[in-house]
Amino acid sequence: MYEKYADEHPDGPRTAEALYEATYRNAVLVDMFSADGDDKKANVAKGRAHDLAGRLKDKFPQTDYAGRAAALVFRIDQGIPVYGIEHD
């Protein structure tokens, strides 16, 4: 739903937030699939999170959401759980 909004409204007032939310949800999927032992799906979600964070950084580098998405990507790259922590 968040990605759809970002695609339909590339310059919308909440597009940066939508891209961040989509990044967050994919980061959570990495944790969930890893916990289930499904590394293939975890890697797909990880790649998707990287792509979304990259789009956010390229399109909205001045927003706080770009930094927050970069922090999420760092966490999943380092193997730090995202799911179950307080949502930034």
Secondary structure as UniProt FT lines:
FT   HELIX           2..8
FT   TURN            10..11
FT   TURN            13..14
FT   HELIX           15..35
FT   TURN            36..37
FT   HELIX           39..59
FT   TURN            61..62
FT   HELIX           64..78
FT   TURN            83..84
//
